Amino acid sequence: MKVDRIFVVLFVAVSTSSGGPLPPTDLLSNNLPSSHGAAVVGVDKPTFSWLPRHTERTGNQTAYQVVVYASTQKSQDLQTPVLDSGKVYSSYFRSVEVGRSFVYRSYAVYSWKVRWWDENDEVSEYSEQSVIEAAMTNQDQWSDSLWIAAPNSIQGAPYLRSPEFSISNSSNSTVKRARIYASGLGFFRLYVNGKRIGDDALVPGWTNYNKRALYVAYDVTNYLSIDMNVVGAILGLGWRDRDVFTPHDEVPPGDTMASVFRMKLVIATHEDPETYYAPLTSGSNWTAAPSPITSSSIYNGETYDARLEKTGWNEVGYKPDNTWKAVMPVPGPTNVMSLQLMPSIKQQTPNEPIDIQPLEDKSQVVDFGKNLAGYCRLTVKGEAGTVVTLKHAEVKMHPPYGPMNGSLYFANLRSAKATDTYILKGDAQGETYEPYFTYHGFRYVQVFGYPGTIQAQDLLQIPIHTNVSVVKTLDTSSLIVNDIQASVQNGHLSNLMSVVTDCPQRDERLGWMGDAGLSSDAMALGFDMHAFYTNMLRNIRDEQGEDGSIPDVVPFYRYGSRPADPSWSAAFPQIVFVLFKYYGDLAAVRENYEALKLYFKNLEFQVPATGLSHMKGSYGDWCMLKPPNPVPPSFTSAFSYIQNLEEFAEMAQAIGEASDAEVYANLAAKLRQDFHESFYNVTHYSIEEITSYVLPLFLGIPTPQTELWQQVQVNFMNYLDPSDGFLSPRAGIIGTKFLLLQLSSGLGRTDVALQLAEQIQVPSWGHMLYNPNEPATAVWELWDGDTEGPGMNSRNHHMFSSVAWWIRMELGGVQPTSSFNDVLQIYVARTPGLSYVNSAEYRVTSGRIAYSWQRQGGIQCRTVPENQSPSNPTLPKHADLKLDCGDKGGVINSIDFADFGLPLGGCSNFGHRSSCTSSNATVAVGNLCLGKEGCTVPSGVDFWGDPCYGQMKQLSIQVTCSEPDSITASVETSVGILSEIYLPFYGLEVQLKE
């Protein structure tokens, strides 16, 4: 019997002097820490999360108790809690619902704590207390706050100013707490007594404004004066710009003003019991005036005329001029107001230019080195009236679009102007400007009219995105894999703009469901998406039709259809499943359960009597590389339907809906048979393409381990590996998501999957990253984006970013065996193509996992793309190829393979060579490396020459060390997580470190 892996069980314990459960940590309310902001409870009931800790290796939760107190109680140890769950027998500690019938009092502050019992019925001490605060728990509480708008005579982004007011009330109680609840649509900025409130950007989040408007809670306690006060706001069009973001639904009667505002200031007193009053609300006594922002547009940019600034406009004592007019109370878009429960969009660390070049037209092109979403911070000094224009672009001009003359390529932005304009006021001390209500997807900026030569600090790139916390990416021995991860992370963050947009640069930037669903696994593993996805699911439910249908785009503006292509609307059940799978969120399953049942009922109606082969779909396997016969949309639609049914059946079982689980599981089984009968075609399914092999195999069609299943696998591998040895993804966005995962998990061929991931020829992620014309820092929309036309050709699009899911699950090797991560399987060194993985980090339901492994001795293999050199200066610069036998691996004994050119195999499979290869590569590497523990080999043409001029090249080397293989693995887990560690078995030395 062949033994190919070792099974090891490892627990990690916390050392302490006494045994038993420890107080829980990491307390969350509605999936956010109390430090997120003042208000974390809106109309919906809060959920509670915590992390149990134990002194023993097997300490698992069997029960919990949550206790909630009102803030007015003097001593919580002596007072009766307002809510006590009692001892609840449950192993769940994520998004736990407590006291469903309890009504939280609006504006009140509560504290809560939790304790838990282990399997020996030993109980922990209570956790430290965490604070939650109720906002408006009743929609009627907005009735005294009107939607207001500037009169039509005021163009651009208007100033709004409240009447001056005092915060004293009849009881003369001192202020304990002051909150402003505000919503400005599309966007707003808020000021109190001249000071900006909050540091968020492009707030509030995007919704279907006919159905819901989000509001934000701000703590303004320290901004108010005991004397007089004033509140100011600036409004931007944002997503309410109906000229471009055309709503598919009928606009409510009277909702004619795009920019509207609503707010309420609520003050809590020190009285006991705590009392509240509202000294200011939005109403007809407010005034409006033109601001310096004469135009603002998501697509086209912003124009700011600093000469129009009104000094002191948002301060007490300001004397308005005749440009100030009374506001207009308006019906507004909706009276459904919901607290924004996800993190806001915020600025990130600025980037300085890496290059600034003048052009013949006296403009200057600034290169920031990274294509991302954001805007620029401009610092300038000059005469009043000087106009500085910033035009943003993703790439420089190059063939076939035009000559490579240093100018920028704007055509792929389509109608979006992506232009910000600043008009100086002539301040002798200099002026600084950054846009208020727009953003761009860009790496380059062409600057016109700047007085003088731009220096590095004069123009900074300011990234912005929804402020989700980031999980550290894997550091592997593969430069290409590491660069793919970085580009994916950048692309994901660039498209987290309160919704998951498709792209950040052109005249689109919409919530396409196909993109969001396909990226959801990778995003959930790469960021804390819990609160974000909870908000997104509410948006989806708002868009669901009475018949259960979901549109292609959420919020449903500008593009898309209803009902959606089933592979696009699949994002609804998929994102619920992601919350269930990675975060153990049963509350999300319950909250969306009835809406999902209605959705599946609608899908049933979309399957004709003639079977799945006639199921409709609009897009199919979108963005395949020019296939002669694209996979039919019915094929991908049927796949998504079956996959979603199986996931929903699992979720139904988890929340106790056993009868529903059986119904949906049986329906999925029936459709699996229908799928086989409808699409099987002698040797493969549907037409012969990668996707038509991958999708049924991923579903277990045909039945695994049968003769037919084995034959389809053989046919698939033969089709994937053509006679010339060039493996490429070639699939569209749906097939690509499952291709590498199926190769690794389904077929046990992680080596082949890694070859695909490390390719640099078209189509590949490597081609995006290392091509000489426009090396990417984010994943493209098209495999061949550097040569395709501008019609649909984003250079920052996350449709193909699902590769990060495979990297974390397979190359990283940490996989949950259940949807609650009760047991984690850790696969170390799954392919000889990697020599190490460092600092692999995972945040799972049960806590944090971090592990590293390193292979020493034996076979060492590396592949890197061609490096920048004086002969090829447009290539991206990276580290040269490094080989290392490790501390216990001895020295390099032999050079097994070495080539600079187009080696068509990869680590562990150099079976093919093209005619474009370097000569005497083995000798050259031997001179540098033989007899050494490690060495560095240059990877540019100035060292190797150019065996294939004009083509992308890579350096691949495989060596054998003098000592046999050994692997050192270090695993760190939270207490209570059972980790099953799998290692390849060929005489390995194993070190497990707690």
N, C-alpha and C positions, 0 to 999 in steps of 0.2 A: 504494500500500500504506500502510495506517495504522500509524504507529509510536507506541506508547503507553508504552514504557519503555526505559530505557538499561540496558545490561549492563556492569557494572564489576567487575573482580576486584581485591581489595585484600588484601595481606598486611601484617601488622604484625611488625616485627623488633625484637629487643633489641640495643641498641648495645653493642658490646664491642670491645676492642682485638684480640682473636684470634678466628678463625672456628671453626665446628664445633659439635658437640653439647656442651651444658652439663650439669652434674650434675642428675639428676632431683630434683624437689621434691614436696611434698604426699604423703608416704608414708603409706599406710593399711594396717592389718591387719584383716581381716574388716570392711572398710568403715568402720573407726573409727581415729582417730589414737591414738598411744601415750599421749597425754595424757588419753585418755578414762578410763583406770583401770589398775589393776595387772594385771588378767588379761584378755586378749583372745582366748585360745585355750581352748576347752573340749574336749568330746569330738570335735567336728568338726575337720578340718584347716583351718589358716588360709589365707586368700587374701591376695594382695599387690597393692597398687595404687600407682601413682606418676604423676607428670606429667613427660613429657620436655620439655626446654627446649633451644633452639637459637639460634645467632646469626644464622642465615639465615632467609629468609622461607619457604623450602620444606622445612625440616628435619623429615622424618617418620621415625618409628621403623621399622626393619626387623628388629631383633633386640634381645634383652636378656639380661642375666645377673643372677640373684639369688643372693646368698651369705648363708648363715645361720651364726652362731657361737653357741657356748654361752657363758654369762656367766662361767664359771669360768676361761676362758682368759685368761692374763696379758696377752699382747700379740697382738691379732688379726692383725697383719701377719706374725707369725712362726708362727702356729698354723694347723692344717688346719681348714677349716670343717666343721661337722657336716652341712651340706647345701649343694650347689653345683649350680645348674641347668645350668651350662655355657652356651654361647652358643645361645640358642633363637631360631630365625628366626620372628618373629611381630610383627605391628603392634599387638597388644593390650597394654594396660598397665592395665587395670581388672579387678579380681577375678581375678588370674592365680593358677592353682593350680601349686604347685611341690613336687616330691618327694612324690607321692601315697603312696608306700610308706614314707616316713620317719615314725617314731613319736616324737612329742614327749614328753619326760619330764615327768611330773606335777610341778607346783610349780616347775619350772625356768624361768629367765629366759634369753631368747635375744635377740640383736640381729641385724639384717639390713640389707643395703644392696643397691643395684642400680645397674647402668650400662646404657647402651643404644647401639646403632649406628644411624647414619642411612643414607640411600640410597646414599651414597658409601663405605659401610663404614668411616666414621670413628666412633670410639668416644668416649664421654664419660668423664669421671672418675666415680668412684663417688659416690653420694649420701652425705649424712650418714647415720649409723646411726639406725635406729628400733628401739625395744625392744618385744618381745612377751613375754608370760609365760603359761605353761601353768597351767591350774587342774587339775581332776581329769580326766584323760584316760581313766580307767577307772571304770566304775560301781561296781566292787567296792571302790573306795577310800572309798565311803560306808558300808560295812558296819559299821564301828565307831561310827557316828553314828546314833542312834535318832530316829525321829519321837516327839516327846513332846507331851503336852497337859495342861492344868490339869484337875483333877478336876471332875466335874459340879457339885459344890457351889459352885464359884466362878463367879459370873455376870459378864457384861460382858466387857471386854477384860482378860485376866489379865496380871499381872506374872509373869515367869519369872526365876529367879536361879540361876546356876551355883554349885557349891561354890567356895570360895576355893582358888586354886591357884598354884603356883610355875612359872616357865618354865625353871628350871634343869634340865639333863639330866646324865646320867652323865659325859659327856665335858667338861662345864663350858665348852663352846664359847660364845662370845658370840653374841648374836642379830644376824643379818644382815638378816633380813626376816621379817615376821610377817603372815600373812593369815588372816582369818576368812572362811569360805565358809558362807553362811547362807541359809536359806529359811524364811519364816514365812507360813503360808497361813491366810486370805486375805492379810493385810498384817502387817508387823512393823516395829518400830523397835529398833535395837540400841544397846547401851551397853557401854563398857569402862571400869571404874574410875570410874563416875559420869559419864562424858562420852559424848555422843551420837556415834555413828559414822555418817558419811555425811550428806548433805543431801537425799537423795531422799525422795519422798512416794509413798504408795500402792505400796510395793514388796513383792514382786516383781510382774512382769507377769502378766497373766491367761493361763491355758492351760486345756485340758481336763485337769483334775487327775487323772483316771483314767489319762491317757496320759503326762503329763509335768509336772514341777514345775521352775520356774526358781529358780536360786540366784544370789546376788550375791557378788562378791569384794570385800572391804574390806581396805585397807592399815591395819593397827593397830600397826605397828612402834613408833611414837612414843607410843602410848597405854599400853603395858605397863610394868610396874615390875619391877625385878630381885628385889623381895621378893614379896609376895602380890598376887594379882589376882582380879578377879571380872567376869563377863559378865552383863549383864541384857538382857531383851527385853520388849517389850509386843506382844501379838497382837491383831489386829482381824479381824472376820469377813470384811469385804471381799466379793469375788466368791464366797467359799465359803458365803455365807448361803443355805442350801438352801431356806429358807422362800420366798425370792423368786427366786433363781437356781437354779431346779430343773433338774438335769441330765437330758438326754434318755436318756443311757446309764445302765445299771445301775451303782450304786455298788459298788465292791469290798467283799467281806465284811470286816467289822471296821472299816471306815472310817466310824465313827459320830461322831467329834469334828470339828467344823467348823474350829476354830482349832488348828493343829498347827505344830510348830517342829522344825527340824533344823539343826545347825551343826557345824563342825569348825574348830579353830584349828590352823594349821600354821606351824611356825617353821623357817626355813632358817638354818643355821649358817655360820660363816666357814671351816669346814673345807674342804680341797681334796682330793678333789672334794666339792662341796657336799652336805651331808646334811640330812635333814628329820625332824622328829618332831612329834607332835600331843599337846600337854599337856592339851588339853580337847576333849571332844566332848559332844554332847547325849546325856543318858542318864537313868536312874532316880534318880541322885543330885542332880538339880536339884529346886528347889522352886517353888511357885506361890502367889500370893496375889491377892486382889481389888485392882484399881487404881481410881483415881478415875473411869475411863471406865466408867460403869455400863451404858451401851448404846452400840452403834455400828452403823450401817447405811448402806450406800451410798445407799439411797433416802430413808430417814427421818431421817438425821442422827445426831448424837452428843450424849450427855449426860455432862457432866464435873462431878463434885462435888469441888471443891478441898479440902473438909474431910477427904476420905479419902486425901489424899496421904500417902505414907510416906517421910519425909525420909531420904535416905541408903540407900534400898532397893537401889540398884545400885552401892554403894561397899564397899570392903573395911572390915571391922570392924563392919558393921551387925548389930544384934541382932534377929533376926526375932521377931515376936510370934506369938500363937497362931492368927493368920489364915493363916499360911504352912503349906502342905500339900505332901506329896510329889507330884511330877508322875506322870502315867501314861504309860508307854511304850505306843505304839499302832501298829497296822499302817501307818497313814498311807494316803494316796491312791495313791501310786505309788513305785516305786523307780527310775524313770527321772528322773535329775536332769540338767538342762542349764544351762549358764552363760547368764545373761541378756546377750546380745550387742548389744542395742539400748540407746540412752540411756534412763536412768530418767526417771520423772516428777519434775519439780522445780518449785519455786516461781519465779515471775517477779516483775517489779517491781510493788510494791503500788500500788493506785489509791486516792486520797482521794475522799471524797464530793464531788459537785457541788451537792448540795442535801440539806437535812435539814428535815423538816416534822413538827410534832406533829399528832396526831389527837385526836378528842374522847374516845376511850377511854384517853387518857394514853400510848398507844404513840407511837413516833416512826418515821417512814418515811425511810429513807436511800436516796438515789439516787446510784449510782456512775457513771452515764452510759454504761455499756457492759455488754452482756449477754454473759457469758463463763462459763467453768468454773473453779471454785475454792471458796474459803471466806473467812471474815472473820477478821481478827485484832482481838480485843476487848481494850481497856484500860479498867479499871473500878476504882473504889474504893468500898467500902461495908461494911456489917455482914456478919458471918458468917451464912450461910444465905440471903442475898439471891439470888433467882433471876432471871437475865437470859435471856430467850428471843429467839432470832433466827429469824425465818421468812422464807425466801427465795422470790423470785418473779421472773418475767421481765418482767411488765408491770403497770401500774396498772389499776385497774378503770375501765371506760368502757362506754358503750352498744355493742352490745346486751347486754352481760353484767351491767350494773348502772350505778348513777349514778357520774359522774365526781367522786368526793368525796375523792380522795387515797388511798384504801385500795388494797390490792393484790389482784390476781386470781390465785387459786391453783388454779382448777378444772382447768386444762390440765396440771397436775402429776399428775392422776388420784390414785392411792392414795399417791403419795410425799408424805411429810410435810415433807421438806426443812427440818427444824427442828433447830437446835443449841441446847442449853441449858447454861448455866454457872452453877454454884452457888458463891458466894463463900466464901472461908475467913476473910475479915475482915482481910487484911493492910493495915496502916495506910499502907504505902508504895505501895499499889496492886497490881493483879494484871493479868496479860496471859494471854490464852488464844487458841489457835487449834486447830481440830480435828485429830485424829491420823489418823482412818481413814474419812473421808467426804469428799464434795465435792458441789457444787450447781451448777446452771446458773442464773445470776441476774444481774439488774441492780439490783434493789431488795431491801432488807431491812426488814421491820417488826420493831422492837425493843420488847419488852415488859419492864417491870420494871427498866429502867436507872435507877440512882439519880442523878437530875439531868438536865441537858440534854447531849446528845451533841455533842461538838466534833469537828472534822475528823480529828484524830489519834486519837480514841477508837475509831474503827471504820474499818478499812482492808480493801479488797477485795484478796485474794491470788490472782492467777491461777495455775493449775497446768496443766501438760501435759507430755507426753513431750518431752524437751529437744532437739528437732531444731533444727538451725541453719536460719535463715530467709533466703531470697533476697529482696532488696529488690523491692517492687512497682513497677510503672511509674507515672511521673508524667506524665499526659496533660493536654491542654487541656480535657478533658471532666470536669467535677466529678462527674457521675453515674458515669462509668466508674471514676474514682478511688475513689469511695465504695463502689461494688460490690466493687472489689478489697479494700478494707479490711474490709468485712463478710465476704467469703469467707475471708480470712486468719484473722480472728477465729473464724469458725465451724469452720474446719479445725483450728486449734489447740485449740479447746474440745473437740474429739472425738478427739484423739490421747491416749488413756489406756491406753497399752501395746497396745491394739487400736484399730481405727478404729470408734468407736461411732457410733450414729445420732444421738444427742442427749445432752445432759448434764444434763437437768433432771427428767424424769418417771420413772415406774416402768418404765423400759425400759433405755436405755443399753447396748445390745447390739451385737455385731459383725455387723450386717446386711451381707451380702456385696454386695447391690445398691448400697447407699450407697458402700461402699468401692471397688468397681470403677468406678463412674461418676465418682468424684472422683480416681481415681488419677493421671490425666494432669496435672490441675491441681496436685495435691499434689506430684508429682515435680518440677514446674517451680517450685513455690513454696518448697520446703523440701528439705533433704537427707534423703530418705526411704530411702536405700539399706539401712542396717542395720535400720531399722524394718520395711521390706517383706520383708527376708530372714527376720526372725523371724516375720512374719505368714504367710509361705508355709509355714514349718514347722508352725504351728498348723493351717493348712488340710490339710496332708498327714496330720497326726494325726487329723483328723476324717474323712478319706476312707474310705468303706466298701470292703469287699473287692470289691464290684462296680464300684468306681470312682466311685460317687455322692458328691456334696458336699452338705452341708446349706445351708439359707438363712442360717444364723447360725453364726459361728465366733468363739470357742468355742461349742459347741452346747448352749446353756442357754436355758431359759424359753420362747422362741417359735421359730417356724420349722418347716420340714418337711424330710424327706429322701426322694427327691432334691429339690434346690432347683429353683425356677423357673430355667430355663436362662439368663435374663438376670441372675440373682443369682449363680449358681455361675460365671458368666462371669468373675467377679472373679479366679478362680484363674489361668486363662491370661492374663487381661488384666494382672495385676500382674507376672507373669513377663515379659510383653512390655514393660511399662513399664521394668523393670530393664534389659532388653536394649536398648530404644530410647533411653532417656535416659542410662543409665549404662554402656552397653556391656558388660554383665555376662553373659558366656558361662557362667560357673560356675553362675549361678542357673538358666540354661536346662538345663544338664546335671543339676543336682541335682534338678530337678523334672520331667525329661523323661519318665521311665517313668510317674510318677504322672499326668502330663498325657495320655499315650497311653491309660492306663486310663480316665481321665475321658472322653475322646472316644469310647471304646468304649461307655461307659455312655450317652452322648448318642445314639449310633447306635441303641441299643435303644429310645430314647424317641421316635424318629420312626416313626410307624405306616406300614403299607404303603399307606395312603391318601394319604400325602404330608405335606408341611410344614404344610398348612392345618389339619391335625388334631394337630399337635404340642402337647403340654400345656404349660401355664404357669399360675402362680398369681396373678400380679399385673399383668402386661401393662405398659402405659405408665403407671406408678403416678403418682397425684396429678395427673392432667389436671384442668383447670378445668371440672368438671361437664359433661362432654360428653354430648350426647343419645345418642350411640352410641360408646362407648369403643372404642379399637383393641383387637382381640381379642388375648389373651395369646399365641396361636399365632404371630401376626405378629412380635411382639418376640422371642419365643423363637427363631424361625427366623433372624431378623436376627443375634442374638447368636451363634448356633451358626456361621453362615457367617463372620462377622467373626473369631471366635476361630480357626476352621480356617485362614483365610488367614494370620493372624498366626503360628500354630504352624508352618505350612509354611515361612514365612520364617525362623523360629528354627531349625527342623530343618536347613535348608540352611546356616545360619551355623555350626553345630557339626559339619558334615560328614556329616549323615544325609541324603544326597541321595535315596536311594530312598524314605525316609519322606516327605521333602518333596514328592516327586512324587505319592505316594499321597494325601496330605492336600490338596494343591493341586487334584488331579483331583476329589476328593470335594467340595471347595468349589465347583468349577465345575459339577458335576452338581447340587448343591443350589441354586445360583444359578438355573439353568434351572427347577428345580422350584419355586422361589420365584415366578418370573415366571408360570409356568403356574397356580400355585395361587392367587395373590392379584391378578393384574392384572384390572382391571374397566373396560374401555373407555377411560376418561380418567385413571384413577389406580389405586392399589393399595389393596386392602381397602376399608374405608369412607373417605370423604373427610374426612380430618383432616390437620393439619400433619405428624404423625408418619408417617402412611402415605405421604406424599410424600418426606419427608426420608430415611428409613432406606434404601429401595431406591436412591435417587439416590446416597447416600453409598457404597453398595456397588458402584456402577456398573451398576445394574439400572434400566432396560434398558441395553444396550450403549451407552457414551458415543458421541456424535457421530452416532448414527443418527437417522433421522427420528422414530421413536417416542420416543427420549430427548429430543429437542428439544420434542416436543409435551407430554410430561409436565412438562418444565421450565416451559413457558408456562402450563400448567394450574396448576402449583404457585404461580407468581408471581401469577396472577389470583386464586387462592384466598387467598393470604396478604395481598393488598392489596385489601380490600373497598371498596365504593363510598363509604363514609363516611371512608375514609382512615386509620382507626385500626388500625395494625399492632400485634399483640400476640403473645407467644410461644404461649400457650394450651396448649402441649403438656405432656405429663407428663415425668418425669425422664429417660426414655430419649430421647425425641424432642428435648427441649431441649438435651441434650448435643451433638447433631449438627446442630441447626438453624442456628445462627449460623456454624459452621464450613463447612457445606455452602453457605450463601449466599455466603461469602467465597471459599473455595477452589474450590468446585464450580461456582458460577455467576458469580463475579466481581462480586458485589454486596455488597461490604463496606459501602457506603453504606446499604443496606437493613438489613443486620445491625446497624449502629450505631444506626439508628432504633429497632429493636426493643430494643436494650440501653438506650437512653436514655428509653424510655417511662416515664411515671409513673402511668398509669391501670392498673386491674386488668385483666389480670394482667401484672405486670412487677416487675423488681427495684426500679425506682424507686418503685413503690407501697409496697413493703416499707420502703424507706429513708426516705420523706418523708411518709407519711400522717400526719395530725394526731393520731390517737389513740394510736399507739404506734410512733413512728419507730424503725426497726430498726438495730441495729449488728451483726447477724449474719443470714445468709440464713434465711428461714422454711422450714417444711415444706410449707406450702400457699401458693398464689398469693394467696388471699384470707383469710389467717390472722387478720386483725383483725376479721372478722365470723363466721367459722366456729365451731362448737361445740368443746368441750374434749376430745372423745374422742381425736382424733389431730391435735394442733395445736401442735407445737413451734415456738418462735420462735428456735431455734438448731439448725438441721438442714442438713446440707451436700448434700442430694440435688440441689438446683438450683445448686450452686456450680460446676458444670462450666463455667459461663460464663467463669471465670478462665482456663481452657484456651484459649478463643477469644481472650480479651484478650491473652494473652502470645504466642500463635502468630500471630494476624492483626493486631491493632492494634499489638502490640509488633513483630511482623514478622520474628522470627528463627525460621527453620525448618530442621531438619536434612534433608538430602536422602537420608541413609541412617541406619541404626540405630546407627551409631557416630559420627555427627556429623563425618565426614571432610570434608564440604563443607557450609557453612551458607549458606542463602539469606536475605538481609536485605532485606525489602520496606519501603521508606521511603514514608511519606505515601500509604497505600493508599486513603484516602478524604478528600475535601475537608472532611469533618465534623470532622477533627482538624487543629489548627494546630501542635502540637508533641508530641513524646514525649521526655521527659528521663530520663536515668539508667536506661534499660532494661537490666536485668542478667540474665544467663543463666549458669548453671553447667552446662556440658556435659561430655561425656566427655573432650574434649581440653583443657579448661581453662575460662577465664572469658571471657564476651563482655559488653561494655558499649557501648552506643551511644545517641546522642541525635540528633534532627533537629528542625528548626524551619522552618516555612513563613513567609516574610515577604512582605508586599505582597499583591496580588491579592485574592481573596475570603477574608474572615475570618468565621467563624461560631461562635457559642456558644449553648449551651442550659443553663440552670440551673433547678432547681426553685424554687418559691416559698420565700422566706427567712422566718425568724422575725421577728416584729414585735410591737409592743404589741397590735395588733388580733388577731394569731394567735400567742399565746405558746407554744402546745404544739408548734409546728413545730420541727424541728432547725435550729440556727443554722449558717450557712456563709457563705462569701465571696460578695459580690455579683458580677454578671457583669462581666468585664473584657474589653475589646477592645484589640488592639494590632497595629499594622501592622508593627512591628519596626524595627530600625535602618535597614534598607535598603528599607522598604516604603512610605515616604512618609507621607501623611496620609489620613484617612478622607474619601473623595470622595463616597460616596453611601450611603444606607441602603436596602438592597435589600428587607429584610423585618424587621419588628419586631412582636412581639406578646406580651402578657402575658395568659394565659388558657389555652386548650387548643389550641394549634397542633398539628395532627395529623400534620404532616409532620415534618421535621427538617432538619438542615443538608444542603444540596444538594438538598432535595426538599420545598419548602413548597407542595405542590400542593393541600393541603386546609386548610380552616379550618372550625371549628365555629361555632355561633351564640354561643358563650361566648368572646368576645375583647374586648380593651380597645380603646377608641376613640383615635384620634390617636396611636397608639404610635410611628409613624414620625416624626412631628413632635417628640415628646418625646425620642426618641433622637437625632434630628438636632441638637436644641438642646444636648445634652450632648456630642456626639461629632464632628460635622462639622468638618473642618479641623484635627483633632488627630491626633497619632501614636497616641494611645491614650486610653481613657476607661473609667470605671466607671459602670455603670448599676444603680441599686437594683433589687432583685428581690422586694420585699415589697408587701403591699396598702396600706401607709400611703403609699407613693409613687404606686401605680397605681390605687388603688381596688380594688373587688372585683367584677369582671364576672361571676363565676360563684360566688356565695356557697355555701360548704359543700363545694365540689369542690377537688380538688388542681389546682394551677395551675403553669405554668412560664413562664419568660421566654426567648424565642428571638429572636436578632438575627443578621442577616447583612448585612455591609457590604462595599464594594469600596474598596480603597486606591488611591492615585494611582500607585503603581509596580507593575509586573507581578510575578507570582509568582517567588520564588526560594527555594531550599531549601538549607540548610546542614546537612550530616550529619557527625557525628563518630563513628567506630567504633574501638573498642579490642578487640583479640583476642589470645589467647595465640599464641605462635609455633607455626607449623605448621598453623594452622587456615586453610583456604581459604574466603574469604567472597565470595559472589557478591551484589553489591548491585544491587537493582532500584529505579529511580526513575521516577515518572511523567514523561512527556515533553511539556512545553508551554512551551518556551523557558526552561528552568530554569538557574540558575547553580549549579554543583555544586562543593562544597569537601569534599574527603576528607582528614581529618587522621589522621596516624599517631600 
